[in-house]
Amino acid sequence: SCDRRQGQLKIALSAMAARCRLAARFHHVHGANVRLDASRTRATRVESFAHGLCFSQEPLAPGQIFLVEIEEKERGWCGHLRVGLTALDPQHLEPVPEYSLPDLVNMGDTWVFAITRSHNRVTAEGEGAQGPPRDPFLLAERVRIPRDTLVGRSMPGCYSHILDKLYRTNVLPATARRSRIGVLYALQPDGTADMHIIINGEDMGPSARRLPTARPLYAVVDIFASTKSVRVIPVEDGFPSLQTLCRVVIQKHIVHRIAIDGLDLPTPLKSFCKHE
C-alpha cells in the first residue's frame, strides 16, 4: 500500500540520516598530537608536525563523501593535508601510526594522497583548459552531490553566498585556509571501488582503483605539517534536514553573514548557519 511504502521510505531516510550524522565526525581514536572538540567535528594538532592522524567515526557508504574544511594553518613546516581511505578499523590501531605516509599505508589496505598547492585535475590529452565548474552538482562517476557545500571560499564571515557574487565565484587554492577537501569511493561493475578526492567542488579523478569493498572503508585525514586544524562539514545526502532548511531561511533574510552574530539564536545554530 501507499502508506506502507511511505513508512518504509521514512525508515530508510532516517537510517541514512543517522549514518551520515555519525560519519560526519571524527573517530575517538586518533594521533597522539590531535585534540578533538566536544562534538568531535573539529580536530587540531597541538604539537609538532606529525602524529596528526584522524579517521571518520563510521565507515563510509558508497558515494558518501567525508568533507573537511581547513580552519588553521601553521607556518614553518613543509607539507600539507593528507586524505584517503583505509580498510583498517581505527579501533584496533594501537598505537596510531605517526604518519599516514608511509606508516599507515605500509600496514596495508590503505590509500592516502598528499594535497599540494598545485593539486588539480590532470587534463587528458586533447582536452582544452577548463574554467571554474558551472554545474550546480558534482558528478563523480555515478555519484551526484550538490557542489555549493563542497566549495571553499574566502572570508565566509563577511560575504553571504546568496547575495554576493564574489563569494560565489571566489574558489580557493587547495591548501589555503577555508579550502574544502573530501574523499569518497564509487563502486565499479566488477565489485571493486575507485577512490576520488574532491577539492573545492572539483573531482580530481580516480586517485586509486580496484579498492576491495568486502571490508568497511573509513576516511583518513592526516593533519600534517602546515595544516593545523580542520573541521568536518556535513553534506546532505537526499532530502535536506529541518536544520538545513532553517539555515536556508535565515541566510535568505540577512544582509551578510556577520549579521548572524546579532540574531537572537542559540550559539550552535549560529555556528551551523555560518559553516555551510
C-alpha positions as a Markdown table, in Angstrom:
| # | Residue | x | y | z |
|---|---|---|---|---|
| 1 | Ser | 0.0 | 0.0 | 0.0 |
| 2 | Cys | 1.0 | 3.7 | -0.4 |
| 3 | Asp | 1.1 | 4.2 | 3.4 |
| 4 | Arg | 3.4 | 1.2 | 3.8 |
| 5 | Arg | 5.8 | 2.4 | 1.1 |
| 6 | Gln | 5.9 | 5.8 | 2.7 |
| 7 | Gly | 6.7 | 4.3 | 6.1 |
| 8 | Gln | 9.5 | 2.2 | 4.6 |
| 9 | Leu | 10.8 | 5.4 | 2.9 |
| 10 | Lys | 10.8 | 7.3 | 6.2 |
| 11 | Ile | 12.7 | 4.4 | 7.9 |
| 12 | Ala | 15.3 | 4.3 | 5.1 |
| 13 | Leu | 15.8 | 8.1 | 5.2 |
| 14 | Ser | 16.1 | 8.1 | 9.0 |
| 15 | Ala | 18.7 | 5.3 | 8.8 |
| 16 | Met | 20.6 | 7.2 | 6.1 |
| 17 | Ala | 20.5 | 10.5 | 8.1 |
| 18 | Ala | 21.7 | 8.7 | 11.3 |
| 19 | Arg | 24.6 | 7.1 | 9.3 |
| 20 | Cys | 25.5 | 10.5 | 7.8 |
| 21 | Arg | 25.5 | 12.2 | 11.3 |
| 22 | Leu | 27.8 | 9.5 | 12.7 |
| 23 | Ala | 30.2 | 9.6 | 9.7 |
| 24 | Ala | 30.3 | 13.4 | 9.8 |
| 25 | Arg | 32.5 | 13.5 | 12.8 |
| 26 | Phe | 35.9 | 12.1 | 13.8 |
| 27 | His | 36.6 | 8.8 | 15.5 |
| 28 | His | 37.6 | 8.9 | 19.1 |
| 29 | Val | 40.8 | 7.0 | 18.1 |
| 30 | His | 43.4 | 9.5 | 16.7 |
| 31 | Gly | 47.0 | 10.5 | 16.6 |
| 32 | Ala | 48.9 | 11.4 | 19.8 |
| 33 | Asn | 49.1 | 15.1 | 19.0 |
| 34 | Val | 45.4 | 15.5 | 18.0 |
| 35 | Arg | 42.8 | 17.2 | 20.2 |
| 36 | Leu | 39.1 | 17.0 | 19.3 |
| 37 | Asp | 36.4 | 19.4 | 20.4 |
| 38 | Ala | 33.3 | 18.2 | 22.3 |
| 39 | Ser | 31.3 | 17.5 | 19.1 |
| 40 | Arg | 34.3 | 15.6 | 17.5 |
| 41 | Thr | 33.8 | 17.7 | 14.4 |
| 42 | Arg | 37.0 | 19.8 | 14.9 |
| 43 | Ala | 40.4 | 18.3 | 15.1 |
| 44 | Thr | 43.6 | 20.3 | 16.0 |
| 45 | Arg | 47.2 | 19.2 | 16.0 |
| 46 | Val | 48.5 | 20.8 | 19.2 |
| 47 | Glu | 52.2 | 19.9 | 19.0 |
| 48 | Ser | 55.0 | 19.2 | 16.5 |
| 49 | Phe | 54.1 | 18.5 | 12.8 |
| 50 | Ala | 53.2 | 14.8 | 13.0 |
| 51 | His | 51.0 | 12.4 | 15.0 |
| 52 | Gly | 48.0 | 14.1 | 13.4 |
| 53 | Leu | 46.1 | 11.1 | 12.1 |
| 54 | Cys | 42.2 | 11.1 | 12.3 |
| 55 | Phe | 39.5 | 8.8 | 11.0 |
| 56 | Ser | 35.8 | 9.0 | 10.3 |
| 57 | Gln | 33.6 | 7.9 | 13.2 |
| 58 | Glu | 31.9 | 5.3 | 10.9 |
| 59 | Pro | 32.8 | 3.6 | 7.6 |
| 60 | Leu | 31.6 | 5.4 | 4.5 |
| 61 | Ala | 28.8 | 4.1 | 2.3 |
| 62 | Pro | 29.4 | 4.0 | -1.4 |
| 63 | Gly | 29.2 | 7.6 | -2.8 |
| 64 | Gln | 29.2 | 9.1 | 0.7 |
| 65 | Ile | 31.8 | 12.0 | 0.9 |
| 66 | Phe | 33.8 | 12.8 | 4.0 |
| 67 | Leu | 34.4 | 16.5 | 3.7 |
| 68 | Val | 36.7 | 18.7 | 5.9 |
| 69 | Glu | 37.5 | 22.4 | 5.8 |
| 70 | Ile | 41.0 | 23.7 | 6.7 |
| 71 | Glu | 40.5 | 26.1 | 9.7 |
| 72 | Glu | 44.0 | 26.9 | 10.8 |
| 73 | Lys | 47.4 | 26.8 | 9.2 |
| 74 | Glu | 50.9 | 26.8 | 10.9 |
| 75 | Arg | 53.9 | 28.4 | 9.3 |
| 76 | Gly | 57.4 | 26.9 | 9.4 |
| 77 | Trp | 56.5 | 23.4 | 8.2 |
| 78 | Cys | 56.8 | 21.8 | 4.7 |
| 79 | Gly | 53.8 | 19.7 | 3.6 |
| 80 | His | 50.0 | 19.9 | 3.8 |
| 81 | Leu | 46.9 | 17.9 | 4.5 |
| 82 | Arg | 46.8 | 14.2 | 3.5 |
| 83 | Val | 43.5 | 12.3 | 2.9 |
| 84 | Gly | 42.4 | 8.9 | 1.8 |
| 85 | Leu | 40.6 | 5.7 | 2.8 |
| 86 | Thr | 41.6 | 2.7 | 4.9 |
| 87 | Ala | 40.1 | -0.8 | 5.5 |
| 88 | Leu | 41.8 | -0.9 | 8.9 |
| 89 | Asp | 39.5 | -0.5 | 11.8 |
| 90 | Pro | 40.7 | 2.5 | 13.8 |
| 91 | Gln | 39.6 | 0.8 | 17.0 |
| 92 | His | 42.3 | -1.8 | 16.5 |
| 93 | Leu | 45.2 | 0.7 | 15.8 |
| 94 | Glu | 47.3 | 0.6 | 19.0 |
| 95 | Pro | 49.3 | 2.8 | 18.8 |
| 96 | Val | 48.1 | 5.0 | 16.0 |
| 97 | Pro | 50.9 | 5.4 | 13.5 |
| 98 | Glu | 52.9 | 8.7 | 13.4 |
| 99 | Tyr | 52.3 | 9.3 | 9.7 |
| 100 | Ser | 49.7 | 8.3 | 7.1 |
| 101 | Leu | 52.5 | 8.2 | 4.5 |
| 102 | Pro | 54.3 | 5.9 | 4.7 |
| 103 | Asp | 53.4 | 4.3 | 8.1 |
| 104 | Leu | 49.7 | 3.7 | 7.8 |
| 105 | Val | 49.9 | 2.8 | 4.1 |
| 106 | Asn | 52.6 | 0.3 | 4.8 |
| 107 | Met | 50.2 | -1.6 | 7.1 |
| 108 | Gly | 48.2 | -2.5 | 4.0 |
| 109 | Asp | 44.6 | -1.8 | 2.7 |
| 110 | Thr | 45.2 | 1.9 | 2.9 |
| 111 | Trp | 45.2 | 4.5 | 0.2 |
| 112 | Val | 46.3 | 8.1 | 1.1 |
| 113 | Phe | 47.4 | 11.0 | -1.0 |
| 114 | Ala | 49.0 | 14.4 | -0.1 |
| 115 | Ile | 47.2 | 17.6 | -1.1 |
| 116 | Thr | 49.6 | 20.1 | -2.7 |
| 117 | Arg | 49.3 | 23.8 | -3.7 |
| 118 | Ser | 49.2 | 22.8 | -7.3 |
| 119 | His | 46.8 | 19.9 | -6.8 |
| 120 | Asn | 44.4 | 19.9 | -9.7 |
| 121 | Arg | 42.7 | 17.5 | -12.1 |
| 122 | Val | 45.1 | 16.5 | -14.9 |
| 123 | Thr | 43.7 | 17.4 | -18.3 |
| 124 | Ala | 43.6 | 14.5 | -20.7 |
| 125 | Glu | 45.5 | 14.8 | -24.0 |
| 126 | Gly | 43.3 | 16.7 | -26.5 |
| 127 | Glu | 41.2 | 18.4 | -23.9 |
| 128 | Gly | 41.2 | 22.1 | -23.6 |
| 129 | Ala | 41.8 | 24.0 | -20.3 |
| 130 | Gln | 38.7 | 24.1 | -18.1 |
| 131 | Gly | 37.3 | 27.1 | -16.2 |
| 132 | Pro | 35.5 | 27.0 | -12.9 |
| 133 | Pro | 32.8 | 24.3 | -12.7 |
| 134 | Arg | 29.3 | 25.7 | -13.7 |
| 135 | Asp | 27.1 | 22.7 | -13.0 |
| 136 | Pro | 25.4 | 23.1 | -9.5 |
| 137 | Phe | 26.0 | 19.3 | -8.9 |
| 138 | Leu | 29.3 | 17.4 | -8.8 |
| 139 | Leu | 29.2 | 14.2 | -10.7 |
| 140 | Ala | 31.9 | 11.7 | -9.8 |
| 141 | Glu | 31.1 | 8.7 | -11.9 |
| 142 | Arg | 27.6 | 7.8 | -10.7 |
| 143 | Val | 27.8 | 9.9 | -7.5 |
| 144 | Arg | 25.9 | 13.2 | -7.6 |
| 145 | Ile | 26.4 | 15.8 | -4.9 |
| 146 | Pro | 25.3 | 19.5 | -4.6 |
| 147 | Arg | 28.5 | 21.4 | -5.4 |
| 148 | Asp | 27.9 | 24.5 | -3.3 |
| 149 | Thr | 28.6 | 22.8 | 0.0 |
| 150 | Leu | 31.8 | 21.3 | -1.4 |
| 151 | Val | 33.4 | 24.6 | -2.4 |
| 152 | Gly | 35.6 | 26.6 | 0.0 |
| 153 | Arg | 35.6 | 30.3 | -0.4 |
| 154 | Ser | 37.5 | 33.2 | 1.3 |
| 155 | Met | 36.0 | 35.4 | 4.0 |
| 156 | Pro | 32.8 | 33.4 | 4.8 |
| 157 | Gly | 32.2 | 35.7 | 7.8 |
| 158 | Cys | 31.8 | 38.8 | 5.6 |
| 159 | Tyr | 30.0 | 37.7 | 2.4 |
| 160 | Ser | 26.7 | 35.9 | 2.0 |
| 161 | His | 26.9 | 33.2 | -0.6 |
| 162 | Ile | 23.4 | 34.1 | -1.6 |
| 163 | Leu | 23.8 | 37.8 | -2.0 |
| 164 | Asp | 27.4 | 38.3 | -3.0 |
| 165 | Lys | 28.6 | 37.2 | -6.5 |
| 166 | Leu | 32.2 | 37.4 | -5.5 |
| 167 | Tyr | 31.7 | 34.9 | -2.7 |
| 168 | Arg | 30.0 | 32.5 | -5.1 |
| 169 | Thr | 32.9 | 32.6 | -7.6 |
| 170 | Asn | 36.0 | 33.0 | -5.4 |
| 171 | Val | 37.3 | 29.5 | -5.2 |
| 172 | Leu | 40.4 | 28.9 | -3.0 |
| 173 | Pro | 43.6 | 27.1 | -3.7 |
| 174 | Ala | 43.7 | 23.5 | -2.4 |
| 175 | Thr | 45.9 | 24.1 | 0.6 |
| 176 | Ala | 44.5 | 27.5 | 1.7 |
| 177 | Arg | 42.6 | 28.2 | 4.8 |
| 178 | Arg | 38.8 | 27.6 | 4.3 |
| 179 | Ser | 39.6 | 25.2 | 1.5 |
| 180 | Arg | 37.4 | 22.1 | 1.5 |
| 181 | Ile | 38.8 | 18.6 | 0.8 |
| 182 | Gly | 36.7 | 15.4 | 0.6 |
| 183 | Val | 37.1 | 11.8 | -0.2 |
| 184 | Leu | 34.6 | 9.2 | -1.4 |
| 185 | Tyr | 34.6 | 5.9 | -3.2 |
| 186 | Ala | 32.5 | 4.8 | -6.2 |
| 187 | Leu | 31.5 | 1.2 | -6.8 |
| 188 | Gln | 32.6 | -0.4 | -10.1 |
| 189 | Pro | 30.8 | -3.2 | -12.1 |
| 190 | Asp | 33.5 | -5.8 | -11.1 |
| 191 | Gly | 32.6 | -5.2 | -7.3 |
| 192 | Thr | 35.7 | -3.1 | -6.6 |
| 193 | Ala | 35.8 | 0.7 | -6.0 |
| 194 | Asp | 37.6 | 3.8 | -7.2 |
| 195 | Met | 38.6 | 6.4 | -4.7 |
| 196 | His | 38.0 | 10.0 | -5.6 |
| 197 | Ile | 39.4 | 13.1 | -3.9 |
| 198 | Ile | 37.3 | 16.2 | -4.2 |
| 199 | Ile | 38.9 | 19.6 | -3.8 |
| 200 | Asn | 36.6 | 22.7 | -3.6 |
| 201 | Gly | 33.9 | 21.1 | -5.6 |
| 202 | Glu | 36.2 | 19.6 | -8.3 |
| 203 | Asp | 36.7 | 15.9 | -8.8 |
| 204 | Met | 40.4 | 15.1 | -9.1 |
| 205 | Gly | 39.5 | 11.8 | -10.8 |
| 206 | Pro | 40.2 | 8.3 | -9.5 |
| 207 | Ser | 43.2 | 8.6 | -7.2 |
| 208 | Ala | 43.2 | 4.8 | -6.6 |
| 209 | Arg | 41.5 | 2.0 | -8.4 |
| 210 | Arg | 40.3 | -1.5 | -7.6 |
| 211 | Leu | 39.8 | -0.9 | -3.8 |
| 212 | Pro | 38.3 | -4.1 | -2.2 |
| 213 | Thr | 34.8 | -3.5 | -0.8 |
| 214 | Ala | 34.4 | -6.7 | 1.3 |
| 215 | Arg | 35.6 | -4.7 | 4.3 |
| 216 | Pro | 34.3 | -1.3 | 5.6 |
| 217 | Leu | 36.3 | 1.7 | 4.4 |
| 218 | Tyr | 37.0 | 4.6 | 6.8 |
| 219 | Ala | 38.1 | 8.1 | 5.8 |
| 220 | Val | 41.6 | 9.1 | 6.7 |
| 221 | Val | 42.6 | 12.7 | 7.4 |
| 222 | Asp | 46.2 | 13.4 | 8.3 |
| 223 | Ile | 46.6 | 16.9 | 9.8 |
| 224 | Phe | 50.2 | 17.2 | 8.7 |
| 225 | Ala | 52.8 | 19.9 | 8.8 |
| 226 | Ser | 51.4 | 23.3 | 7.8 |
| 227 | Thr | 47.8 | 22.2 | 8.3 |
| 228 | Lys | 47.0 | 22.7 | 12.0 |
| 229 | Ser | 43.2 | 22.4 | 12.3 |
| 230 | Val | 40.3 | 21.0 | 10.3 |
| 231 | Arg | 36.5 | 20.8 | 10.7 |
| 232 | Val | 34.1 | 18.2 | 9.3 |
| 233 | Ile | 31.5 | 19.7 | 7.1 |
| 234 | Pro | 28.2 | 17.6 | 6.9 |
| 235 | Val | 27.0 | 17.0 | 3.4 |
| 236 | Glu | 23.3 | 16.3 | 3.0 |
| 237 | Asp | 22.6 | 13.0 | 1.1 |
| 238 | Gly | 19.0 | 13.0 | -0.2 |
| 239 | Phe | 16.3 | 15.3 | 1.3 |
| 240 | Pro | 17.6 | 18.3 | 3.4 |
| 241 | Ser | 17.1 | 18.1 | 7.2 |
| 242 | Leu | 14.9 | 20.5 | 9.1 |
| 243 | Gln | 18.1 | 22.1 | 10.4 |
| 244 | Thr | 19.4 | 22.7 | 6.9 |
| 245 | Leu | 16.0 | 24.2 | 5.8 |
| 246 | Cys | 16.1 | 26.6 | 8.8 |
| 247 | Arg | 19.7 | 27.7 | 7.8 |
| 248 | Val | 18.5 | 28.4 | 4.2 |
| 249 | Val | 15.6 | 30.6 | 5.5 |
| 250 | Ile | 17.9 | 32.5 | 7.9 |
| 251 | Gln | 20.6 | 33.1 | 5.2 |
| 252 | Lys | 18.0 | 34.5 | 2.8 |
| 253 | His | 16.9 | 37.2 | 5.3 |
| 254 | Ile | 20.3 | 38.6 | 6.3 |
| 255 | Val | 22.4 | 41.2 | 4.5 |
| 256 | His | 25.7 | 39.3 | 5.1 |
| 257 | Arg | 27.0 | 36.5 | 7.3 |
| 258 | Ile | 28.3 | 38.7 | 10.1 |
| 259 | Ala | 24.7 | 39.7 | 10.8 |
| 260 | Ile | 24.1 | 36.2 | 12.1 |
| 261 | Asp | 26.0 | 37.1 | 15.2 |
| 262 | Gly | 23.4 | 39.7 | 16.1 |
| 263 | Leu | 20.4 | 37.4 | 15.9 |
| 264 | Asp | 18.7 | 36.1 | 19.0 |
| 265 | Leu | 19.6 | 32.4 | 18.2 |
| 266 | Pro | 21.4 | 29.7 | 20.1 |
| 267 | Thr | 25.1 | 29.7 | 19.6 |
| 268 | Pro | 25.3 | 26.2 | 18.0 |
| 269 | Leu | 22.6 | 27.3 | 15.4 |
| 270 | Lys | 24.6 | 30.5 | 14.6 |
| 271 | Ser | 27.7 | 28.4 | 14.0 |
| 272 | Phe | 25.8 | 26.0 | 11.8 |
| 273 | Cys | 24.5 | 28.9 | 9.7 |
| 274 | Lys | 28.0 | 30.3 | 9.1 |
| 275 | His | 29.7 | 26.9 | 8.4 |
| 276 | Glu | 27.9 | 25.7 | 5.3 |
